[in-house]
Amino acid sequence: MADLSVSPEIAARIDKLEREGRMLRRVSLVTTLALVAVTAIGAAAVSGTTTSKSFAIVDSAGHARVKLDALGLHIFDSKGRERLSALVNTSNQPTFRLADKNGLVRFRAYITPDNDPSLKFEDSAGKDRFWLDLNSMDFYDAGGHDRLFVGMGTGDIPFMRVYDHTGTERLVIGGATGESPVLKIFDTSHTERGFFGMYSDGSSGAQFWDSAHTSTWSSP
């Protein structure tokens, strides 16, 4: 009869393999349980289904806090007001918006239809108060009137315009032909009443007019 006993060395190796197998099964079980737990936590924190319409993340109270749809990303506060969004607007250009605690948009950063970057600030009444792009910046009062404009004109000539509360231009500082610096003053009817600066021929001077634009003084 054949001897089916194994040597002590082989028996020790078999015992080691069995121990390693049991350990591997335990590790596999723990890993599986961990994955199930993470999936369960994720399912509790994230509510919504990825569809062609939208995807939502809700808080512990069941309020939607983040929404992703075909237009872009929307972030809401605990009261359901949209406070931040990153979208593609109706002009098919990207736009970034920030809203205040009332849900009113106060800041916009976007690309214009002419593909220029722009920034816009709005007050609590929804009125534009400041606008900035590559070549200019514009300030408005609470009534929506243009009050100060600083920019670059034709030929990259810098200029500044100041307006009164009716939006009437009252002061112009800038470059004329050949970038000659000038200052012009206007009355409430936008009639030019004063001029200081350099003329197109390179000479400098000053001149004043009355309300009928009749010269009252000039130098030289």
Helices and strands as residue ranges (DSSP letters): H 8-45, E 54-58, E 64-69, E 72-76, E 82-88, E 94-99, E 105-111, E 117-122, E 128-132, E 136-140, E 146-152, E 158-163, E 169-175, G 177-179, E 181-186, E 192-198, E 204-209, E 215-219
